[in-house]
């Protein structure tokens, strides 16, 4: 996805996000589901419970690349929202809007 969307491999590091949990979102478009070979998107949802933690990667992107990521995530009906990471960094995360 990184090479196809951004044309490069992104700089990344591990971090975690408290107050969120992993959720599975049904893919509504059958053509997208067939192309992905899956019936659901893996996503996160805000719970506000500090013991709910999602482990993952933080990617360094430019403002232009962030716009490209927004376009990529649009098909999944995600919205970009600000969030605070366990490391103290601020980031953007994509959450389900359905």
Wavefront OBJ file of the C-alpha trace (Angstrom):
o trace
v 0.000 0.000 0.000
v 2.820 2.423 0.832
v 4.530 2.140 -2.543
v 1.248 2.223 -4.482
v -0.143 5.209 -2.566
v 2.970 7.256 -1.793
v 5.611 5.938 -4.194
v 8.017 5.189 -1.333
v 8.426 3.176 1.834
v 7.485 5.305 4.822
v 9.631 5.933 7.905
v 7.913 4.209 10.821
v 8.186 3.358 14.501
v 6.135 1.352 16.966
v 3.778 3.055 19.408
v 0.414 2.453 21.035
v -2.904 4.194 21.353
v -4.800 4.035 24.651
v -8.571 4.399 24.779
v -9.179 2.601 21.477
v -9.837 -1.001 20.471
v -9.654 -2.927 17.220
v -12.938 -3.489 15.412
v -13.927 -5.142 12.137
v -16.058 -3.108 9.699
v -18.013 -4.895 6.938
v -16.962 -3.892 3.419
v -20.141 -2.596 1.785
v -18.924 -2.592 -1.823
v -18.783 -6.152 -3.177
v -16.243 -5.152 -5.859
v -13.896 -3.806 -3.188
v -14.413 -6.948 -1.083
v -13.560 -9.170 -4.048
v -10.489 -7.084 -4.934
v -9.236 -7.218 -1.328
v -10.125 -10.857 -0.836
v -11.792 -9.936 2.453
v -15.249 -9.149 3.779
v -14.184 -6.687 6.506
v -11.802 -3.778 7.094
v -9.712 -3.856 10.262
v -10.188 -0.526 12.027
v -10.178 1.048 15.487
v -12.871 2.686 17.554
v -12.649 5.084 20.466
v -13.737 3.598 23.805
v -12.289 6.111 26.265
v -11.157 3.191 28.435
v -7.433 3.609 29.176
v -6.933 -0.156 29.501
v -8.047 -0.571 25.862
v -4.804 -0.311 23.896
v -4.053 -0.700 20.210
v -0.433 -1.488 19.354
v 0.750 -0.335 15.954
v 3.029 1.723 13.772
v 3.353 5.472 13.371
v 4.297 6.631 9.875
v 5.987 9.909 8.992
v 4.201 11.541 6.031
v 4.182 14.938 4.371
v 1.065 17.123 4.176
v 0.605 16.091 0.535
v 0.913 12.412 1.492
v -1.682 12.920 4.222
v -4.095 14.149 1.540
v -3.274 11.022 -0.496
v -3.979 8.863 2.569
v -7.337 10.618 3.020
v -8.263 9.729 -0.574
v -7.182 6.115 -0.041
v -9.227 5.755 3.161
v -12.318 7.390 1.642
v -13.484 4.108 0.089
v -13.585 2.564 3.559
v -15.700 5.449 4.908
v -13.082 6.449 7.474
v -12.560 9.865 8.996
v -9.179 11.218 10.091
v -9.158 12.433 13.714
v -6.382 13.637 16.041
v -5.161 11.318 18.796
v -2.467 11.180 21.459
v -0.063 8.234 21.507
v 1.364 6.486 24.553
v 4.786 7.948 23.688
v 3.347 11.455 24.087
v 3.368 12.167 20.347
v 0.297 13.533 18.595
v -0.939 11.803 15.463
v -3.857 11.312 13.108
v -5.886 8.084 13.102
v -8.617 6.886 10.769
v -11.837 5.742 12.423
v -15.060 4.362 11.007
v -17.760 6.921 10.204
v -20.675 4.448 9.794
l 1 2 3 4 5 6 7 8 9 10 11 12 13 14 15 16 17 18 19 20 21 22 23 24 25 26 27 28 29 30 31 32 33 34 35 36 37 38 39 40 41 42 43 44 45 46 47 48 49 50 51 52 53 54 55 56 57 58 59 60 61 62 63 64 65 66 67 68 69 70 71 72 73 74 75 76 77 78 79 80 81 82 83 84 85 86 87 88 89 90 91 92 93 94 95 96 97 98
